[in-house]
């Protein structure tokens, strides 16, 4: 007879009331013992509620930086939804690629270039034995030891990509191996990472279009012939090779696979917003087509500095392109960098509308950064719009500090939360930032005094807003109440009820959420 035969219709054991009585009796004994010993009795919930006990543990250590780091390192932390693959790979990994590929490093700019090494450049492999040269490259390719001066954090951060770009060529799978392993080892359960299309193949398609900025005419031109079909096919084959490289680098088919092998990974096509209109539209169109034809691609995003001359000039045009394509590809998810701006970086009028237009015209379901929220027109109304539409804000606190010099009370993190706008912590470019997701949680905890239940909600929210197919484990996005099929199950239980098991089998999203709940149960059950 199976365990299910011993349960009543709601999945409860007949002796459940006896266990509850015993737990209450044990709590009473512990309380009485504390009184006899002359101590202060602790609430019974601390002895019986693992979540409350874990919350108390966090409160005890929050002033100890190393203990807090260890706590947050082990805590389940949902998904990373705002992650640029090339910027997430460690500088050391990219330097290794440069040496392996025989690249050269320009002495002045410290930019990686193809061989042969011209005067004023030297082999990247020199960094393997010249420590001073190595330190210079690390500092040029990341925010390591950066101190603002003649160069701002904003300019240094974005300049890194042009310096190491050549080193990333052909290494998507290896970069993904490192980034996925790092996420899984820090107890994340899902990764969406942004990748760029092949520029050479895309250029051939763009050449068929003129400078016309009409989305309808661009779509007609770019869709003529088989250029778009070939580009989609080429991108999918590239992705096949990258995933094969990832599985090889992570030893996924061996008896000792890396942690990242078990991590579901999806891709977001990133579109260069500083490019000419025809190229932007072609990249968007490719991204929309990929999401239609390949389940590994889930969304599109506009990237590059939002304060750039072209990005500012064409912002409205880009939103209209998205509106046009959204009408033709309504199933494609959209997440946009919007509001990655601050006073002094752009004119005041450029701070007034980017987030709102990204949502209302660009149909963004998630917003990356959203730092200028307080400076938009009618910010309170904007918050209501985001909350009512359940638009998630992806918040990478470290890069917001490094790029925009916005942190603490100047950052809108608490502003969003006060207005019930969903937020999720993210890494952005952890390789460039020399950061990780644990650091983001630690920043949020110490800066905003977050308690354990809030941190747990942040982790759950990140999975809830992931672009994974299937039903959620939760009844709504406004709270974390289990769906009816799993309402009488203990979240994360190894043996869910039959109804709950059917839901999990049919929903990749619910499966990932269930895995996190199982991890929370283990984390909260660990010894203090």
C-alpha positions, 0 to 999 in steps of 0.5 A: 500500500502506497503513502497516498493510501494512508492520506485523506482526500486533502492529502493529510495523514490521519495522525497529523493532529497528533504530530501538531499536538506533540510539536505544541507540547515540545514548544511549551516544554522549551518555554517552561525550561527557559523560565526555570533557567531564569532566561527569557521565554522565546515565542513558540513559533521560533521552535516550530516555524522554520521560516521564523527561525531562519528570519531570527538567524538573519537578524542575529547576524546582519551586523556581521558582514562575513556571516551575512555573506555566508548566509546569503550565499547559501540562501535560494535566490531565484533567477537572474533575469538581467544578465549580459553573457559577455559582460557576465563572464569573468575578466580572467576567463576572457583573458584566457581566451585572448591568450589561447586565440593568439590575440594582441593587446594594444598598449595604449587602449588595452584593447584586444585585436587580432594578430599579428601584433603591430608596433604598440601592441603585444601578445595577450599571452604575456599577461600569463607571466607579466603580473603588472601587464595582467593587472592593467588588463583586468582594470581596463576590462572591468571595474576592478580598482576603478576610481572616478577622475577624468573618466567617469564610472559610466564611461569606463564601464561601457568602454570595457566591452569594446576592449574585450569584445574580440576575446569573446568571439567563438566562445559563447558556450565556454562563457555560458558554462562559467556563468551558469555554474556560478548561478547554480553554485549560488543557489539560483534555479534559472538564467536568462542571458542576453546574446547578440546576433552574428553581425556579418550575417545580419549586415547582409540582410540589412543591406537589402533595406534602405534608410526608410524608418517606416516599420511596415516598409522595413518589414516588407523589404527584410521579409522579401526573399529568403534572407530572414529565413537564412539568418534565423537558420544560421543563428539557430545552428550557432546556438546548437554549437554554443550549447554543445560547447557548453555541455562539453565545458561543463562535463554535462554528459559525464559522471561529474557534471558541473552545477550549471548543467541542471540550470534551465537557460534561455536566451534574449536577443539583444539589439544595439539601440545606437545602430541605424534604424534599419539595423535596429529593426532587422535585429528586432525582427530576428529576435521576434522570429527566433522566439517564434521558431526556437523555444531557447529564445524567449525575448528581445531587449534594446541594449547600449547606453540609453543616454547615447546620441542615437539612442535618445534621438530614436527612442520614440522610433524604437518604441514604435518599431516594437509596437508594430512587431508586437502586433504581429508577434503577440506571443513574444515577450519584451523586456527593455532597458529603460530609465537607465538614466540619472540627472546630469547625464542627460537633459531634464526632458529626457528623464520624463518618459522613457519607462512609461513609453517602454511599457505603453508603446513598447509593450515591455513586460519587464523593465531593466534598471528603471533608475529615473523613476522619480524624475518621470512625469507624474511618478506616482501615476507611473508607479500605479501603471507598473503595479496594475500591469504587473511590470517587473523592474530588474534591479542590478544595484551594483551596476546602478552605483558604478554606472550612474552613481545612484545608490541608497536613498537615491535609488528607487528600489524602496520607491518601487516596493512602497508602491507594490511594483514587483522587483527582482535583483539581478547582476547585469554584467557581473564580470565587469562589475566584479560582483555576483548575485549574492553581493546584490542580495547583500547590498539590498539587505544592508542598505534597505534593512530587508528581513528574511521574508522579503528576501524570500519574496524577491527570490520567488518573484524573480522566478514568477516573472521569468519567461518560462512556459506553463502555469505558475505554482502560485495563484496570482502575482500579488502573493505566494499562495499555492494553486488549488492543485497544490494547496494541501501539499508542502511546497517542495515536497519530494512526493506531491499529491497526484493533482499537484504532480500533474501540474508540475509535469505540464509546467516548466515554470512550476517545476523550477518554482517547486525546486526552489521551494524544496531548496528553501525547505532545506535551507530553513531546516539547516542548523543555525 
